Amino acid sequence: MQSLPGGRPPYPRSLLLAEVAQATQRLADAGVPSPRFDAEELAAFVHGVKRGELHLVKDADFDARYWETIARREAREPLQHITGRAFFRYLELQVGPGVFVPRPETESVVGWAIDAVRAMDVVEPLVIDLCSGSGAIALAIAQEVPRSRVHAVELSDDAIGWTRKNAEGSRVTVHHGDALRALPEFDGQVDLVISNPPYIPLTEWEYVAPEARDHDPQMALFSGEDGLDTIRGIERTAHRLLRPGGLVVVEHADTQGGQVPWIFKEEDGWADAADHPDLNNRPRFATARKAMP
């Protein structure tokens, strides 16, 4: 038996690990972007263990329902819809049909926002998350900036149920309404407005991954011919809500890095508009500061 680095013996081959290997190949053949991870994650989900504990599942305990989940993923149903959960920064969220599944690239957007809020000379910063969906952004900020006051706004009748479910027991206040007309009672008082809005151009529908195109709500994906309609509306909403010196943070597609900062114009009351890369060094989000009077 060949040893692993460090002289440790390899795990003995189990039925489940053999099935995971076959499942990985099936998912790869179906075009799933992360076949090994998804095969292992589904195996862990079905058998009630962590991914690193798959070798502990006895052959007699193998659950054939594993292949039902693989068939669903093979058909490009999102992994998170099958397991009912999505992981985002330090959170485990409940997700399913009707709500946008949070993506890893948004974690860097939220990380920037959290650092910015922490750097503010404000005891209890007021933060508003527009187009909140699952509540991932709002909940992450509330968790990692303990004295923040966080409000989440979601328009979709389907998604708002997931927002409320995830926010239950948290310090996030959830509002069912239009992000572009949201919370006038906070006009001129907000420290940071953040959003992961819809930003895919309608002309790119056919190029969107099946997991998103066929399962994420259309409202959360597409926004006009150039994809920037909602961001233009958020620019005006953010300017209305923010105090002078307050910040706006908006995620966008990696192909829109040269366009979004220009939406936050100096002549419209903005300063320091800039674009920022994600962990893959692709343009991912724009920020701007409301100019001082």
C-alpha positions, 0 to 999 in steps of 0.5 A: 500500500503506497504511503501518502506524504509524511509516511501516512497510509492512505485511506482504504478504498471504500464503496462511497469513495469509489462512487464519488469517483464515478460521480465526479466523472459523470458531472465532469462529462455534464460540464459541471464546473467543479465536479469533484467538489460537488460530488464530494459535497453531495456525498457528505450531504446525503450521508450526514458527514463532513467532506473530510469524513467520507472515508469513515462511511461504512460500505453497509451505510452507503445510501443509494439516494446519492445517485438521485442527487448526482442526477439532479446536479448532472442536469445542472440544478444548482448544488445549493438547491439540492442541499438547501444551503449555501456558505458565504463568508462565515455564514450558512444560509438557507436557499432554494427556488425563488432566490439568487444563490450567493456567489463566492466572488461577492465575498470580496465585495462584502470584505471591502465594505466591512473594512470600510465600515470598521474604518468609519468614526461611527459608533453604530454605523447604519448600513442598507443592503439593496436587492438583498435576496438570501440576505447574505450581504446584510447578515455578513455585515451584521455578524462581522460589524457587531454594532452596525444597524443593518437593513435589507431590502428585497422586492421579490415575493418569492425571495423575501421569504428566504431573506426573512428565514435567514435573518430570523434571530439576527440583528438585520431588519428586513423590508419588502419593497423596491430598492429604487424607492427604499426607506425614505425615512433614512434619507441623508443618514446612511453610512454605507449602501451596498448592493449585488443587483441584477447586471446581466445584459438581456442580450447575453441570456444564451451565454449564462450558465444553466445553473443561473439561467434556468434556476436563479430568478430572472429578476436577480439576473437581467437588467436592460440591454446593457445590464446597467439599468438597476445600477443607474437606479441604485446610484440615485437611491444611494445618493438620496440615502447616504449622509455626506461622506457616506459610501456606496458599494455595487457589484457588477460583471467583470466586463463592466469595470470600465463602465460602472464607476462612470455612473457615479459622476462628480457633477451628480454629487459623487467623489472618489469613484473607483473600481476594484478587482475580486480575488481572481483580479477581475473587475468586480465592484465599484465604490464611490463617496457622497461628496461633502456639501 
